[in-house]
Amino acid sequence: MATIKLTIAGLALVALAAGFAPAASAQNLDMRGTQDAREDRSRPTRGMTQASVESTYGAPQSRQSPVGDPPITRWEYADFVVFFEYDRVIHAVARRR
């Protein structure tokens, strides 16, 4: 009987530990042919707000809805793509030619 209790307790411990194991998933972004915004000031820089990007560079060609937590939004312009976390620029890259 003690063996059964130990087995049940062991299974419960394994199930509990498995419940806390984070599910890992990633998505790769192909950045070949792009250039970092720090090298070219003709694109938004890190920390700019969405409002300041729009007032400086105009309306984007397309806006992707926020995805994930924290929410990441993508605005696409003719020459570059801007990534926002909440309403702040986190990255801007040149489009492939």
mmCIF file as gemmi writes it, N, C-alpha and C atoms, coordinates in Angstrom:
data_model
loop_
_atom_site.group_PDB
_atom_site.id
_atom_site.type_symbol
_atom_site.label_atom_id
_atom_site.label_alt_id
_atom_site.label_comp_id
_atom_site.label_asym_id
_atom_site.label_entity_id
_atom_site.label_seq_id
_atom_site.pdbx_PDB_ins_code
_atom_site.Cartn_x
_atom_site.Cartn_y
_atom_site.Cartn_z
_atom_site.occupancy
_atom_site.B_iso_or_equiv
_atom_site.pdbx_formal_charge
_atom_site.auth_seq_id
_atom_site.auth_asym_id
_atom_site.pdbx_PDB_model_num
ATOM 1 N N . MET Axp A 1 ? 0.819 -1.203 0 1 0 ? 1 A 1
ATOM 2 C CA . MET Axp A 1 ? 0 0 0 1 0 ? 1 A 1
ATOM 3 C C . MET Axp A 1 ? 0.86 1.264 0 1 0 ? 1 A 1
ATOM 4 N N . ALA Axp A 2 ? 1.979 1.218 0.728 1 0 ? 2 A 1
ATOM 5 C CA . ALA Axp A 2 ? 2.876 2.368 0.765 1 0 ? 2 A 1
ATOM 6 C C . ALA Axp A 2 ? 3.477 2.629 -0.61 1 0 ? 2 A 1
ATOM 7 N N . THR Axp A 3 ? 3.72 1.564 -1.355 1 0 ? 3 A 1
ATOM 8 C CA . THR Axp A 3 ? 4.275 1.711 -2.699 1 0 ? 3 A 1
ATOM 9 C C . THR Axp A 3 ? 3.282 2.416 -3.598 1 0 ? 3 A 1
ATOM 10 N N . ILE Axp A 4 ? 2.022 2.109 -3.473 1 0 ? 4 A 1
ATOM 11 C CA . ILE Axp A 4 ? 0.991 2.754 -4.274 1 0 ? 4 A 1
ATOM 12 C C . ILE Axp A 4 ? 0.91 4.233 -3.925 1 0 ? 4 A 1
ATOM 13 N N . LYS Axp A 5 ? 0.956 4.581 -2.655 1 0 ? 5 A 1
ATOM 14 C CA . LYS Axp A 5 ? 0.91 5.986 -2.257 1 0 ? 5 A 1
ATOM 15 C C . LYS Axp A 5 ? 2.126 6.734 -2.786 1 0 ? 5 A 1
ATOM 16 N N . LEU Axp A 6 ? 3.293 6.084 -2.733 1 0 ? 6 A 1
ATOM 17 C CA . LEU Axp A 6 ? 4.5 6.713 -3.225 1 0 ? 6 A 1
ATOM 18 C C . LEU Axp A 6 ? 4.397 6.927 -4.732 1 0 ? 6 A 1
ATOM 19 N N . THR Axp A 7 ? 3.863 5.97 -5.436 1 0 ? 7 A 1
ATOM 20 C CA . THR Axp A 7 ? 3.721 6.091 -6.882 1 0 ? 7 A 1
ATOM 21 C C . THR Axp A 7 ? 2.741 7.193 -7.237 1 0 ? 7 A 1
ATOM 22 N N . ILE Axp A 8 ? 1.632 7.254 -6.54 1 0 ? 8 A 1
ATOM 23 C CA . ILE Axp A 8 ? 0.653 8.298 -6.786 1 0 ? 8 A 1
ATOM 24 C C . ILE Axp A 8 ? 1.236 9.664 -6.443 1 0 ? 8 A 1
ATOM 25 N N . ALA Axp A 9 ? 1.953 9.733 -5.333 1 0 ? 9 A 1
ATOM 26 C CA . ALA Axp A 9 ? 2.585 10.994 -4.956 1 0 ? 9 A 1
ATOM 27 C C . ALA Axp A 9 ? 3.648 11.383 -5.988 1 0 ? 9 A 1
ATOM 28 N N . GLY Axp A 10 ? 4.401 10.419 -6.474 1 0 ? 10 A 1
ATOM 29 C CA . GLY Axp A 10 ? 5.415 10.688 -7.491 1 0 ? 10 A 1
ATOM 30 C C . GLY Axp A 10 ? 4.789 11.166 -8.781 1 0 ? 10 A 1
ATOM 31 N N . LEU Axp A 11 ? 3.703 10.518 -9.199 1 0 ? 11 A 1
ATOM 32 C CA . LEU Axp A 11 ? 2.998 10.941 -10.402 1 0 ? 11 A 1
ATOM 33 C C . LEU Axp A 11 ? 2.425 12.348 -10.242 1 0 ? 11 A 1
ATOM 34 N N . ALA Axp A 12 ? 1.897 12.626 -9.08 1 0 ? 12 A 1
ATOM 35 C CA . ALA Axp A 12 ? 1.344 13.956 -8.819 1 0 ? 12 A 1
ATOM 36 C C . ALA Axp A 12 ? 2.455 15.005 -8.896 1 0 ? 12 A 1
ATOM 37 N N . LEU Axp A 13 ? 3.634 14.683 -8.36 1 0 ? 13 A 1
ATOM 38 C CA . LEU Axp A 13 ? 4.76 15.608 -8.397 1 0 ? 13 A 1
ATOM 39 C C . LEU Axp A 13 ? 5.217 15.845 -9.844 1 0 ? 13 A 1
ATOM 40 N N . VAL Axp A 14 ? 5.289 14.778 -10.627 1 0 ? 14 A 1
ATOM 41 C CA . VAL Axp A 14 ? 5.679 14.909 -12.041 1 0 ? 14 A 1
ATOM 42 C C . VAL Axp A 14 ? 4.647 15.737 -12.799 1 0 ? 14 A 1
ATOM 43 N N . ALA Axp A 15 ? 3.363 15.486 -12.577 1 0 ? 15 A 1
ATOM 44 C CA . ALA Axp A 15 ? 2.309 16.238 -13.249 1 0 ? 15 A 1
ATOM 45 C C . ALA Axp A 15 ? 2.358 17.708 -12.857 1 0 ? 15 A 1
ATOM 46 N N . LEU Axp A 16 ? 2.612 17.97 -11.579 1 0 ? 16 A 1
ATOM 47 C CA . LEU Axp A 16 ? 2.707 19.347 -11.105 1 0 ? 16 A 1
ATOM 48 C C . LEU Axp A 16 ? 3.9 20.053 -11.753 1 0 ? 16 A 1
ATOM 49 N N . ALA Axp A 17 ? 5.037 19.377 -11.817 1 0 ? 17 A 1
ATOM 50 C CA . ALA Axp A 17 ? 6.222 19.969 -12.423 1 0 ? 17 A 1
ATOM 51 C C . ALA Axp A 17 ? 6.014 20.207 -13.911 1 0 ? 17 A 1
ATOM 52 N N . ALA Axp A 18 ? 5.353 19.285 -14.581 1 0 ? 18 A 1
ATOM 53 C CA . ALA Axp A 18 ? 5.101 19.439 -16.017 1 0 ? 18 A 1
ATOM 54 C C . ALA Axp A 18 ? 4.172 20.623 -16.277 1 0 ? 18 A 1
ATOM 55 N N . GLY Axp A 19 ? 3.281 20.896 -15.356 1 0 ? 19 A 1
ATOM 56 C CA . GLY Axp A 19 ? 2.375 22.027 -15.514 1 0 ? 19 A 1
ATOM 57 C C . GLY Axp A 19 ? 3.088 23.365 -15.443 1 0 ? 19 A 1
ATOM 58 N N . PHE Axp A 20 ? 4.225 23.403 -14.763 1 0 ? 20 A 1
ATOM 59 C CA . PHE Axp A 20 ? 4.98 24.644 -14.639 1 0 ? 20 A 1
ATOM 60 C C . PHE Axp A 20 ? 6.047 24.795 -15.714 1 0 ? 20 A 1
ATOM 61 N N . ALA Axp A 21 ? 6.284 23.772 -16.5 1 0 ? 21 A 1
ATOM 62 C CA . ALA Axp A 21 ? 7.282 23.862 -17.563 1 0 ? 21 A 1
ATOM 63 C C . ALA Axp A 21 ? 6.751 24.772 -18.667 1 0 ? 21 A 1
ATOM 64 N N . PRO Axp A 22 ? 7.474 25.822 -19.003 1 0 ? 22 A 1
ATOM 65 C CA . PRO Axp A 22 ? 6.981 26.747 -20.036 1 0 ? 22 A 1
ATOM 66 C C . PRO Axp A 22 ? 7.01 26.093 -21.411 1 0 ? 22 A 1
ATOM 67 N N . ALA Axp A 23 ? 6.02 26.402 -22.186 1 0 ? 23 A 1
ATOM 68 C CA . ALA Axp A 23 ? 5.989 25.924 -23.561 1 0 ? 23 A 1
ATOM 69 C C . ALA Axp A 23 ? 6.825 26.88 -24.392 1 0 ? 23 A 1
ATOM 70 N N . ALA Axp A 24 ? 7.879 26.377 -24.963 1 0 ? 24 A 1
ATOM 71 C CA . ALA Axp A 24 ? 8.783 27.235 -25.735 1 0 ? 24 A 1
ATOM 72 C C . ALA Axp A 24 ? 8.44 27.158 -27.216 1 0 ? 24 A 1
ATOM 73 N N . SER Axp A 25 ? 8.315 28.316 -27.807 1 0 ? 25 A 1
ATOM 74 C CA . SER Axp A 25 ? 8.135 28.372 -29.242 1 0 ? 25 A 1
ATOM 75 C C . SER Axp A 25 ? 8.783 29.656 -29.734 1 0 ? 25 A 1
ATOM 76 N N . ALA Axp A 26 ? 9.274 29.612 -30.95 1 0 ? 26 A 1
ATOM 77 C CA . ALA Axp A 26 ? 9.945 30.782 -31.503 1 0 ? 26 A 1
ATOM 78 C C . ALA Axp A 26 ? 9.593 30.906 -32.972 1 0 ? 26 A 1
ATOM 79 N N . GLN Axp A 27 ? 9.767 32.093 -33.46 1 0 ? 27 A 1
ATOM 80 C CA . GLN Axp A 27 ? 9.537 32.351 -34.872 1 0 ? 27 A 1
ATOM 81 C C . GLN Axp A 27 ? 10.778 33.058 -35.402 1 0 ? 27 A 1
ATOM 82 N N . ASN Axp A 28 ? 11.306 32.571 -36.498 1 0 ? 28 A 1
ATOM 83 C CA . ASN Axp A 28 ? 12.509 33.171 -37.079 1 0 ? 28 A 1
ATOM 84 C C . ASN Axp A 28 ? 12.126 34.252 -38.068 1 0 ? 28 A 1
ATOM 85 N N . LEU Axp A 29 ? 12.837 35.34 -38.01 1 0 ? 29 A 1
ATOM 86 C CA . LEU Axp A 29 ? 12.628 36.452 -38.919 1 0 ? 29 A 1
ATOM 87 C C . LEU Axp A 29 ? 13.845 36.544 -39.825 1 0 ? 29 A 1
ATOM 88 N N . ASP Axp A 30 ? 13.638 36.393 -41.12 1 0 ? 30 A 1
ATOM 89 C CA . ASP Axp A 30 ? 14.727 36.442 -42.087 1 0 ? 30 A 1
ATOM 90 C C . ASP Axp A 30 ? 15.139 37.895 -42.305 1 0 ? 30 A 1
ATOM 91 N N . MET Axp A 31 ? 16.321 38.262 -41.851 1 0 ? 31 A 1
ATOM 92 C CA . MET Axp A 31 ? 16.782 39.647 -41.896 1 0 ? 31 A 1
ATOM 93 C C . MET Axp A 31 ? 17.843 39.864 -42.97 1 0 ? 31 A 1
ATOM 94 N N . ARG Axp A 32 ? 18.079 38.872 -43.835 1 0 ? 32 A 1
ATOM 95 C CA . ARG Axp A 32 ? 19.073 39.069 -44.89 1 0 ? 32 A 1
ATOM 96 C C . ARG Axp A 32 ? 18.635 40.209 -45.804 1 0 ? 32 A 1
ATOM 97 N N . GLY Axp A 33 ? 19.583 41.019 -46.192 1 0 ? 33 A 1
ATOM 98 C CA . GLY Axp A 33 ? 19.302 42.126 -47.091 1 0 ? 33 A 1
ATOM 99 C C . GLY Axp A 33 ? 18.714 43.344 -46.406 1 0 ? 33 A 1
ATOM 100 N N . THR Axp A 34 ? 18.721 43.375 -45.079 1 0 ? 34 A 1
ATOM 101 C CA . THR Axp A 34 ? 18.193 44.522 -44.344 1 0 ? 34 A 1
ATOM 102 C C . THR Axp A 34 ? 19.349 45.289 -43.708 1 0 ? 34 A 1
ATOM 103 N N . GLN Axp A 35 ? 19.045 46.464 -43.222 1 0 ? 35 A 1
ATOM 104 C CA . GLN Axp A 35 ? 20.053 47.308 -42.598 1 0 ? 35 A 1
ATOM 105 C C . GLN Axp A 35 ? 19.47 47.862 -41.305 1 0 ? 35 A 1
ATOM 106 N N . ASP Axp A 36 ? 20.275 47.931 -40.273 1 0 ? 36 A 1
ATOM 107 C CA . ASP Axp A 36 ? 19.843 48.432 -38.975 1 0 ? 36 A 1
ATOM 108 C C . ASP Axp A 36 ? 19.543 49.926 -39.056 1 0 ? 36 A 1
ATOM 109 N N . ALA Axp A 37 ? 18.493 50.373 -38.376 1 0 ? 37 A 1
ATOM 110 C CA . ALA Axp A 37 ? 18.087 51.78 -38.404 1 0 ? 37 A 1
ATOM 111 C C . ALA Axp A 37 ? 19.157 52.708 -37.832 1 0 ? 37 A 1
ATOM 112 N N . ARG Axp A 38 ? 20.036 52.209 -36.959 1 0 ? 38 A 1
ATOM 113 C CA . ARG Axp A 38 ? 21.09 53.06 -36.392 1 0 ? 38 A 1
ATOM 114 C C . ARG Axp A 38 ? 22.086 53.498 -37.463 1 0 ? 38 A 1
ATOM 115 N N . GLU Axp A 39 ? 22.145 52.744 -38.56 1 0 ? 39 A 1
ATOM 116 C CA . GLU Axp A 39 ? 23.076 53.079 -39.627 1 0 ? 39 A 1
ATOM 117 C C . GLU Axp A 39 ? 22.498 54.107 -40.593 1 0 ? 39 A 1
ATOM 118 N N . ASP Axp A 40 ? 21.199 54.331 -40.545 1 0 ? 40 A 1
ATOM 119 C CA . ASP Axp A 40 ? 20.552 55.213 -41.515 1 0 ? 40 A 1
ATOM 120 C C . ASP Axp A 40 ? 19.438 55.982 -40.802 1 0 ? 40 A 1
ATOM 121 N N . ARG Axp A 41 ? 19.612 57.265 -40.654 1 0 ? 41 A 1
ATOM 122 C CA . ARG Axp A 41 ? 18.642 58.084 -39.913 1 0 ? 41 A 1
ATOM 123 C C . ARG Axp A 41 ? 17.397 58.431 -40.731 1 0 ? 41 A 1
ATOM 124 N N . SER Axp A 42 ? 17.257 57.85 -41.915 1 0 ? 42 A 1
ATOM 125 C CA . SER Axp A 42 ? 16.07 58.109 -42.717 1 0 ? 42 A 1
ATOM 126 C C . SER Axp A 42 ? 14.897 57.227 -42.271 1 0 ? 42 A 1
ATOM 127 N N . ARG Axp A 43 ? 15.124 56.466 -41.201 1 0 ? 43 A 1
ATOM 128 C CA . ARG Axp A 43 ? 14.064 55.621 -40.623 1 0 ? 43 A 1
ATOM 129 C C . ARG Axp A 43 ? 13.869 55.996 -39.156 1 0 ? 43 A 1
ATOM 130 N N . PRO Axp A 44 ? 12.725 55.63 -38.574 1 0 ? 44 A 1
ATOM 131 C CA . PRO Axp A 44 ? 12.479 55.925 -37.153 1 0 ? 44 A 1
ATOM 132 C C . PRO Axp A 44 ? 13.525 55.283 -36.255 1 0 ? 44 A 1
ATOM 133 N N . THR Axp A 45 ? 13.757 55.907 -35.114 1 0 ? 45 A 1
ATOM 134 C CA . THR Axp A 45 ? 14.731 55.388 -34.162 1 0 ? 45 A 1
ATOM 135 C C . THR Axp A 45 ? 14.021 54.844 -32.932 1 0 ? 45 A 1
ATOM 136 N N . ARG Axp A 46 ? 14.723 53.983 -32.221 1 0 ? 46 A 1
ATOM 137 C CA . ARG Axp A 46 ? 14.191 53.33 -31.029 1 0 ? 46 A 1
ATOM 138 C C . ARG Axp A 46 ? 13.661 54.372 -30.04 1 0 ? 46 A 1
ATOM 139 N N . GLY Axp A 47 ? 12.454 54.127 -29.526 1 0 ? 47 A 1
ATOM 140 C CA . GLY Axp A 47 ? 11.866 54.997 -28.515 1 0 ? 47 A 1
ATOM 141 C C . GLY Axp A 47 ? 10.864 55.999 -29.049 1 0 ? 47 A 1
ATOM 142 N N . MET Axp A 48 ? 10.852 56.217 -30.367 1 0 ? 48 A 1
ATOM 143 C CA . MET Axp A 48 ? 9.868 57.157 -30.932 1 0 ? 48 A 1
ATOM 144 C C . MET Axp A 48 ? 8.459 56.597 -30.716 1 0 ? 48 A 1
ATOM 145 N N . THR Axp A 49 ? 7.491 57.475 -30.549 1 0 ? 49 A 1
ATOM 146 C CA . THR Axp A 49 ? 6.1 57.045 -30.405 1 0 ? 49 A 1
ATOM 147 C C . THR Axp A 49 ? 5.472 56.828 -31.777 1 0 ? 49 A 1
ATOM 148 N N . GLN Axp A 50 ? 4.359 56.106 -31.792 1 0 ? 50 A 1
ATOM 149 C CA . GLN Axp A 50 ? 3.638 55.907 -33.048 1 0 ? 50 A 1
ATOM 150 C C . GLN Axp A 50 ? 3.208 57.253 -33.634 1 0 ? 50 A 1
ATOM 151 N N . ALA Axp A 51 ? 2.774 58.153 -32.776 1 0 ? 51 A 1
ATOM 152 C CA . ALA Axp A 51 ? 2.337 59.473 -33.243 1 0 ? 51 A 1
ATOM 153 C C . ALA Axp A 51 ? 3.491 60.238 -33.889 1 0 ? 51 A 1
ATOM 154 N N . SER Axp A 52 ? 4.678 60.187 -33.285 1 0 ? 52 A 1
ATOM 155 C CA . SER Axp A 52 ? 5.809 60.908 -33.858 1 0 ? 52 A 1
ATOM 156 C C . SER Axp A 52 ? 6.29 60.267 -35.155 1 0 ? 52 A 1
ATOM 157 N N . VAL Axp A 53 ? 6.204 58.94 -35.248 1 0 ? 53 A 1
ATOM 158 C CA . VAL Axp A 53 ? 6.572 58.266 -36.497 1 0 ? 53 A 1
ATOM 159 C C . VAL Axp A 53 ? 5.618 58.686 -37.611 1 0 ? 53 A 1
ATOM 160 N N . GLU Axp A 54 ? 4.328 58.687 -37.303 1 0 ? 54 A 1
ATOM 161 C CA . GLU Axp A 54 ? 3.346 59.05 -38.331 1 0 ? 54 A 1
ATOM 162 C C . GLU Axp A 54 ? 3.476 60.519 -38.726 1 0 ? 54 A 1
ATOM 163 N N . SER Axp A 55 ? 3.751 61.401 -37.769 1 0 ? 55 A 1
ATOM 164 C CA . SER Axp A 55 ? 3.881 62.816 -38.124 1 0 ? 55 A 1
ATOM 165 C C . SER Axp A 55 ? 5.16 63.087 -38.915 1 0 ? 55 A 1
ATOM 166 N N . THR Axp A 56 ? 6.211 62.313 -38.68 1 0 ? 56 A 1
ATOM 167 C CA . THR Axp A 56 ? 7.479 62.5 -39.38 1 0 ? 56 A 1
ATOM 168 C C . THR Axp A 56 ? 7.503 61.812 -40.746 1 0 ? 56 A 1
ATOM 169 N N . TYR Axp A 57 ? 6.991 60.577 -40.805 1 0 ? 57 A 1
ATOM 170 C CA . TYR Axp A 57 ? 7.121 59.769 -42.024 1 0 ? 57 A 1
ATOM 171 C C . TYR Axp A 57 ? 5.801 59.57 -42.767 1 0 ? 57 A 1
ATOM 172 N N . GLY Axp A 58 ? 4.721 60.105 -42.24 1 0 ? 58 A 1
ATOM 173 C CA . GLY Axp A 58 ? 3.42 59.933 -42.88 1 0 ? 58 A 1
ATOM 174 C C . GLY Axp A 58 ? 2.753 58.623 -42.48 1 0 ? 58 A 1
ATOM 175 N N . ALA Axp A 59 ? 1.583 58.394 -43.048 1 0 ? 59 A 1
ATOM 176 C CA . ALA Axp A 59 ? 0.837 57.171 -42.744 1 0 ? 59 A 1
ATOM 177 C C . ALA Axp A 59 ? 1.524 55.971 -43.399 1 0 ? 59 A 1
ATOM 178 N N . PRO Axp A 60 ? 1.591 54.839 -42.704 1 0 ? 60 A 1
ATOM 179 C CA . PRO Axp A 60 ? 2.203 53.655 -43.304 1 0 ? 60 A 1
ATOM 180 C C . PRO Axp A 60 ? 1.325 53.071 -44.411 1 0 ? 60 A 1
ATOM 181 N N . GLN Axp A 61 ? 1.937 52.285 -45.295 1 0 ? 61 A 1
ATOM 182 C CA . GLN Axp A 61 ? 1.185 51.601 -46.336 1 0 ? 61 A 1
ATOM 183 C C . GLN Axp A 61 ? 0.252 50.555 -45.735 1 0 ? 61 A 1
ATOM 184 N N . SER Axp A 62 ? 0.721 49.918 -44.658 1 0 ? 62 A 1
ATOM 185 C CA . SER Axp A 62 ? -0.128 48.94 -43.956 1 0 ? 62 A 1
ATOM 186 C C . SER Axp A 62 ? 0.257 48.896 -42.486 1 0 ? 62 A 1
ATOM 187 N N . ARG Axp A 63 ? -0.714 48.519 -41.674 1 0 ? 63 A 1
ATOM 188 C CA . ARG Axp A 63 ? -0.517 48.375 -40.223 1 0 ? 63 A 1
ATOM 189 C C . ARG Axp A 63 ? -0.985 46.979 -39.84 1 0 ? 63 A 1
ATOM 190 N N . GLN Axp A 64 ? -0.117 46.231 -39.191 1 0 ? 64 A 1
ATOM 191 C CA . GLN Axp A 64 ? -0.48 44.905 -38.713 1 0 ? 64 A 1
ATOM 192 C C . GLN Axp A 64 ? -0.976 45.03 -37.275 1 0 ? 64 A 1
ATOM 193 N N . SER Axp A 65 ? -1.996 44.291 -36.959 1 0 ? 65 A 1
ATOM 194 C CA . SER Axp A 65 ? -2.565 44.319 -35.606 1 0 ? 65 A 1
ATOM 195 C C . SER Axp A 65 ? -1.536 43.838 -34.589 1 0 ? 65 A 1
ATOM 196 N N . PRO Axp A 66 ? -1.643 44.314 -33.344 1 0 ? 66 A 1
ATOM 197 C CA . PRO Axp A 66 ? -0.717 43.872 -32.297 1 0 ? 66 A 1
ATOM 198 C C . PRO Axp A 66 ? -0.806 42.359 -32.089 1 0 ? 66 A 1
ATOM 199 N N . VAL Axp A 67 ? 0.361 41.741 -31.842 1 0 ? 67 A 1
ATOM 200 C CA . VAL Axp A 67 ? 0.447 40.302 -31.616 1 0 ? 67 A 1
ATOM 201 C C . VAL Axp A 67 ? 1.255 40.065 -30.356 1 0 ? 67 A 1
ATOM 202 N N . GLY Axp A 68 ? 0.798 39.145 -29.512 1 0 ? 68 A 1
ATOM 203 C CA . GLY Axp A 68 ? 1.573 38.697 -28.352 1 0 ? 68 A 1
ATOM 204 C C . GLY Axp A 68 ? 1.427 39.566 -27.13 1 0 ? 68 A 1
ATOM 205 N N . ASP Axp A 69 ? 2.262 39.237 -26.133 1 0 ? 69 A 1
ATOM 206 C CA . ASP Axp A 69 ? 2.271 39.948 -24.866 1 0 ? 69 A 1
ATOM 207 C C . ASP Axp A 69 ? 3.721 40.111 -24.445 1 0 ? 69 A 1
ATOM 208 N N . PRO Axp A 70 ? 4.319 41.264 -24.494 1 0 ? 70 A 1
ATOM 209 C CA . PRO Axp A 70 ? 3.708 42.554 -24.796 1 0 ? 70 A 1
ATOM 210 C C . PRO Axp A 70 ? 3.311 42.632 -26.268 1 0 ? 70 A 1
ATOM 211 N N . PRO Axp A 71 ? 2.33 43.481 -26.574 1 0 ? 71 A 1
ATOM 212 C CA . PRO Axp A 71 ? 1.852 43.567 -27.952 1 0 ? 71 A 1
ATOM 213 C C . PRO Axp A 71 ? 2.898 44.198 -28.88 1 0 ? 71 A 1
ATOM 214 N N . ILE Axp A 72 ? 3.191 43.501 -29.976 1 0 ? 72 A 1
ATOM 215 C CA . ILE Axp A 72 ? 4.125 43.993 -30.986 1 0 ? 72 A 1
ATOM 216 C C . ILE Axp A 72 ? 3.322 44.322 -32.238 1 0 ? 72 A 1
ATOM 217 N N . THR Axp A 73 ? 3.457 45.551 -32.707 1 0 ? 73 A 1
ATOM 218 C CA . THR Axp A 73 ? 2.744 46.022 -33.894 1 0 ? 73 A 1
ATOM 219 C C . THR Axp A 73 ? 3.772 46.299 -34.987 1 0 ? 73 A 1
ATOM 220 N N . ARG Axp A 74 ? 3.392 46.049 -36.241 1 0 ? 74 A 1
ATOM 221 C CA . ARG Axp A 74 ? 4.287 46.294 -37.371 1 0 ? 74 A 1
ATOM 222 C C . ARG Axp A 74 ? 3.632 47.271 -38.336 1 0 ? 74 A 1
ATOM 223 N N . TRP Axp A 75 ? 4.352 48.317 -38.686 1 0 ? 75 A 1
ATOM 224 C CA . TRP Axp A 75 ? 3.918 49.262 -39.713 1 0 ? 75 A 1
ATOM 225 C C . TRP Axp A 75 ? 4.854 49.108 -40.892 1 0 ? 75 A 1
ATOM 226 N N . GLU Axp A 76 ? 4.291 49.027 -42.088 1 0 ? 76 A 1
ATOM 227 C CA . GLU Axp A 76 ? 5.098 48.866 -43.29 1 0 ? 76 A 1
ATOM 228 C C . GLU Axp A 76 ? 5.041 50.125 -44.147 1 0 ? 76 A 1
ATOM 229 N N . TYR Axp A 77 ? 6.212 50.646 -44.457 1 0 ? 77 A 1
ATOM 230 C CA . TYR Axp A 77 ? 6.378 51.78 -45.358 1 0 ? 77 A 1
ATOM 231 C C . TYR Axp A 77 ? 7.043 51.264 -46.636 1 0 ? 77 A 1
ATOM 232 N N . ALA Axp A 78 ? 7.139 52.097 -47.653 1 0 ? 78 A 1
ATOM 233 C CA . ALA Axp A 78 ? 7.738 51.687 -48.924 1 0 ? 78 A 1
ATOM 234 C C . ALA Axp A 78 ? 9.194 51.254 -48.753 1 0 ? 78 A 1
ATOM 235 N N . ASP Axp A 79 ? 9.963 51.979 -47.936 1 0 ? 79 A 1
ATOM 236 C CA . ASP Axp A 79 ? 11.397 51.711 -47.808 1 0 ? 79 A 1
ATOM 237 C C . ASP Axp A 79 ? 11.81 51.025 -46.516 1 0 ? 79 A 1
ATOM 238 N N . PHE Axp A 80 ? 10.931 50.938 -45.537 1 0 ? 80 A 1
ATOM 239 C CA . PHE Axp A 80 ? 11.303 50.336 -44.257 1 0 ? 80 A 1
ATOM 240 C C . PHE Axp A 80 ? 10.072 49.784 -43.539 1 0 ? 80 A 1
ATOM 241 N N . VAL Axp A 81 ? 10.35 48.976 -42.51 1 0 ? 81 A 1
ATOM 242 C CA . VAL Axp A 81 ? 9.311 48.399 -41.657 1 0 ? 81 A 1
ATOM 243 C C . VAL Axp A 81 ? 9.644 48.789 -40.223 1 0 ? 81 A 1
ATOM 244 N N . VAL Axp A 82 ? 8.634 49.194 -39.468 1 0 ? 82 A 1
ATOM 245 C CA . VAL Axp A 82 ? 8.83 49.632 -38.088 1 0 ? 82 A 1
ATOM 246 C C . VAL Axp A 82 ? 8.086 48.681 -37.159 1 0 ? 82 A 1
ATOM 247 N N . PHE Axp A 83 ? 8.759 48.253 -36.088 1 0 ? 83 A 1
ATOM 248 C CA . PHE Axp A 83 ? 8.161 47.378 -35.086 1 0 ? 83 A 1
ATOM 249 C C . PHE Axp A 83 ? 7.995 48.177 -33.795 1 0 ? 83 A 1
ATOM 250 N N . PHE Axp A 84 ? 6.797 48.114 -33.232 1 0 ? 84 A 1
ATOM 251 C CA . PHE Axp A 84 ? 6.48 48.829 -31.993 1 0 ? 84 A 1
ATOM 252 C C . PHE Axp A 84 ? 6.172 47.837 -30.883 1 0 ? 84 A 1
ATOM 253 N N . GLU Axp A 85 ? 6.584 48.162 -29.668 1 0 ? 85 A 1
ATOM 254 C CA . GLU Axp A 85 ? 6.111 47.473 -28.469 1 0 ? 85 A 1
ATOM 255 C C . GLU Axp A 85 ? 5.25 48.5 -27.746 1 0 ? 85 A 1
ATOM 256 N N . TYR Axp A 86 ? 3.989 48.161 -27.563 1 0 ? 86 A 1
ATOM 257 C CA . TYR Axp A 86 ? 2.983 49.13 -27.146 1 0 ? 86 A 1
ATOM 258 C C . TYR Axp A 86 ? 2.992 50.256 -28.183 1 0 ? 86 A 1
ATOM 259 N N . ASP Axp A 87 ? 3.343 51.484 -27.819 1 0 ? 87 A 1
ATOM 260 C CA . ASP Axp A 87 ? 3.338 52.561 -28.824 1 0 ? 87 A 1
ATOM 261 C C . ASP Axp A 87 ? 4.737 53.108 -29.101 1 0 ? 87 A 1
ATOM 262 N N . ARG Axp A 88 ? 5.78 52.363 -28.727 1 0 ? 88 A 1
ATOM 263 C CA . ARG Axp A 88 ? 7.159 52.837 -28.906 1 0 ? 88 A 1
ATOM 264 C C . ARG Axp A 88 ? 7.924 51.972 -29.904 1 0 ? 88 A 1
ATOM 265 N N . VAL Axp A 89 ? 8.744 52.621 -30.742 1 0 ? 89 A 1
ATOM 266 C CA . VAL Axp A 89 ? 9.572 51.902 -31.701 1 0 ? 89 A 1
ATOM 267 C C . VAL Axp A 89 ? 10.594 51.055 -30.961 1 0 ? 89 A 1
ATOM 268 N N . ILE Axp A 90 ? 10.674 49.777 -31.347 1 0 ? 90 A 1
ATOM 269 C CA . ILE Axp A 90 ? 11.74 48.925 -30.813 1 0 ? 90 A 1
ATOM 270 C C . ILE Axp A 90 ? 12.739 48.561 -31.91 1 0 ? 90 A 1
ATOM 271 N N . HIS Axp A 91 ? 12.313 48.666 -33.188 1 0 ? 91 A 1
ATOM 272 C CA . HIS Axp A 91 ? 13.213 48.321 -34.278 1 0 ? 91 A 1
ATOM 273 C C . HIS Axp A 91 ? 12.656 48.855 -35.592 1 0 ? 91 A 1
ATOM 274 N N . ALA Axp A 92 ? 13.523 49.293 -36.472 1 0 ? 92 A 1
ATOM 275 C CA . ALA Axp A 92 ? 13.13 49.695 -37.813 1 0 ? 92 A 1
ATOM 276 C C . ALA Axp A 92 ? 14.171 49.167 -38.789 1 0 ? 92 A 1
ATOM 277 N N . VAL Axp A 93 ? 13.723 48.491 -39.82 1 0 ? 93 A 1
ATOM 278 C CA . VAL Axp A 93 ? 14.651 47.887 -40.775 1 0 ? 93 A 1
ATOM 279 C C . VAL Axp A 93 ? 14.276 48.296 -42.197 1 0 ? 93 A 1
ATOM 280 N N . ALA Axp A 94 ? 15.293 48.383 -43.059 1 0 ? 94 A 1
ATOM 281 C CA . ALA Axp A 94 ? 15.064 48.696 -44.47 1 0 ? 94 A 1
ATOM 282 C C . ALA Axp A 94 ? 14.434 47.48 -45.129 1 0 ? 94 A 1
ATOM 283 N N . ARG Axp A 95 ? 13.572 47.728 -46.093 1 0 ? 95 A 1
ATOM 284 C CA . ARG Axp A 95 ? 12.978 46.641 -46.865 1 0 ? 95 A 1
ATOM 285 C C . ARG Axp A 95 ? 14.002 46.093 -47.848 1 0 ? 95 A 1
ATOM 286 N N . ARG Axp A 96 ? 13.852 44.845 -48.195 1 0 ? 96 A 1
ATOM 287 C CA . ARG Axp A 96 ? 14.722 44.249 -49.213 1 0 ? 96 A 1
ATOM 288 C C . ARG Axp A 96 ? 14.529 44.927 -50.546 1 0 ? 96 A 1
ATOM 289 N N . ARG Axp A 97 ? 15.561 44.999 -51.286 1 0 ? 97 A 1
ATOM 290 C CA . ARG Axp A 97 ? 15.48 45.592 -52.625 1 0 ? 97 A 1
ATOM 291 C C . ARG Axp A 97 ? 15.471 44.517 -53.667 1 0 ? 97 A 1
